[in-house]
Amino acid sequence: MKPKSGSIVAGLGAGLAVLAALGAPPPVRAQDMAGAEATYKDIEATLGAVPGFFKLFPAVGVAGAWAEFKSIQLNPETRLSGKEKELIGLAVAAQIPCTYCIYFHTKAALANGATAEEVKEAVAMAAITRHWSTVLNGMQVDLADFSKQTDELMAMAEKKAAQAGKAK
């Protein structure tokens, strides 16, 4: 049976054909290793040591992985605080689930000023989100209807908040 045009299976087949046409990836070159060594030095300068998971990462990609980690997760100049980022990381980790990530993000959230109660609340929010996702998806709720109802509820909440502010 031939997959329908535009189907996921047809798209996957086309993607695999492109990858096959490209051939095998190039071998790790000396410059990749030099870039990895420079990255390990930066990691050590930043963290005090190079965690094993960075050493296990392929040399050709470790510079990019570290750049992402450092520029978002460790950057104090982002819009989210370190505490907020780690609580989000914990909530996601609880849902994946990833035991390593749960341990890391819990420790990092606490180190960034989160309380034990905030850690519990982040995990509870992850559970609530998963619960309602299951209900909404399982019941095949129409997204347009849901979006309209959500917009209406938010408008009402905003109006109530404005009225409460005037009453003070």
C-alpha positions in Angstrom: 0.0 0.0 0.0 1.5 3.3 -1.0 1.3 6.1 1.6 -0.9 9.1 0.8 0.9 12.1 -0.7 1.7 14.5 2.2 1.4 11.8 4.8 3.9 11.4 7.6 5.1 8.1 6.1 5.6 9.7 2.7 7.5 12.6 4.2 9.7 10.3 6.3 10.5 8.3 3.2 11.5 11.4 1.3 13.6 12.5 4.2 15.4 9.2 4.4 16.1 9.3 0.7 17.7 12.7 1.0 19.9 11.4 3.9 20.9 8.4 1.9 21.9 10.5 -1.1 24.1 12.6 1.2 26.1 9.6 2.1 27.9 9.0 5.4 28.8 11.9 7.6 32.4 13.1 7.4 34.8 11.6 10.0 35.8 13.6 13.1 38.7 15.8 12.0 41.6 17.2 14.1 39.9 20.6 14.0 36.8 19.1 15.6 39.0 17.7 18.4 40.7 21.1 18.8 37.3 22.7 19.1 36.2 20.1 21.6 39.3 20.7 23.7 38.7 24.5 23.7 35.1 23.8 24.7 36.2 21.6 27.6 38.5 24.4 28.8 35.6 26.8 28.7 33.3 24.4 30.5 36.0 23.9 33.2 36.6 27.6 33.6 32.8 28.2 33.9 31.8 25.2 36.1 35.0 24.2 37.8 35.0 20.8 36.1 33.8 19.2 32.9 30.7 17.0 33.7 30.9 13.5 32.2 27.9 14.1 30.0 29.8 16.7 28.0 32.7 14.4 27.7 30.4 11.7 26.3 28.9 14.1 23.7 30.4 13.7 20.2 33.4 15.9 19.7 32.0 17.4 16.5 29.0 18.7 18.4 30.1 19.5 21.9 30.9 23.2 21.1 27.3 23.7 19.9 25.8 21.8 22.9 27.9 23.9 25.3 27.0 27.1 23.6 23.3 26.3 23.9 23.6 25.3 27.6 25.7 28.3 28.5 23.9 31.0 26.5 20.4 30.0 27.7 20.5 27.9 30.8 23.5 29.5 32.6 23.0 33.1 31.3 21.8 35.5 34.0 20.8 38.0 31.3 17.9 36.1 29.9 14.3 37.1 30.5 13.7 34.1 32.8 15.5 33.9 36.0 17.7 30.9 36.8 15.1 29.7 39.2 12.3 29.9 36.6 14.4 28.1 34.0 15.3 25.3 36.4 11.7 24.9 37.6 10.6 24.7 33.9 13.3 22.1 33.3 12.1 20.1 36.3 8.5 20.2 35.1 9.5 18.9 31.7 11.9 16.3 33.1 9.1 15.0 35.3 7.0 14.4 32.2 9.5 13.0 29.8 10.4 11.3 32.3 14.1 11.7 32.8 15.5 10.7 36.2 18.9 12.4 35.5 17.2 15.6 34.5 14.8 15.5 37.5 17.8 15.2 39.8 19.8 17.9 38.0 17.0 20.5 37.7 15.8 20.0 41.3 19.4 20.6 42.6 19.8 23.6 40.2 16.4 25.1 41.1 17.2 24.9 44.8 20.7 26.4 44.1 18.9 29.2 42.2 16.7 30.1 45.2 13.7 27.9 44.7 12.0 26.6 47.8 11.0 23.0 48.4 7.4 24.1 48.0 8.1 25.7 44.6 9.8 22.5 43.4 6.6 20.6 44.4 4.4 23.1 42.7 6.4 22.9 39.5 6.0 19.1 39.4 2.3 19.5 40.3 1.8 21.9 37.4 3.5 19.4 35.0 1.1 16.8 36.2 -1.9 19.0 35.8 -0.8 20.0 32.3 -0.4 16.3 31.4 -3.8 15.5 32.9 -5.7 18.1 30.9 -3.7 17.4 27.7 -4.8 13.8 28.0 -8.5 14.9 28.5 -8.5 17.4 25.7 -6.6 15.2 23.2 -8.5 12.0 24.2 -11.9 13.7 23.9 -10.7 15.3 20.6 -11.8 18.8 21.7 -11.9 21.1 18.7 -8.9 23.5 18.9 -10.7 26.5 17.4 -13.5 26.1 20.0 -11.1 25.6 22.8 -9.0 28.7 21.7 -12.2 30.8 21.5 -13.3 29.7 25.0 -9.9 30.3 26.4 -9.7 33.8 24.9 -13.2 34.6 26.3 -12.2 33.3 29.8 -9.0 35.4 29.7 -10.9 38.5 28.7 -13.3 38.0 31.6 -10.5 37.4 34.0 -8.8 40.6 32.9 -12.0 42.5 33.3 -12.5 41.2 36.8 -8.9 42.0 37.7 -9.3 45.6 36.4 -12.6 45.9 38.5 -10.9 44.6 41.6 -8.1 47.1 41.1 -10.5 50.0 40.9 -12.3 48.8 44.1 -9.1 49.2 46.2 
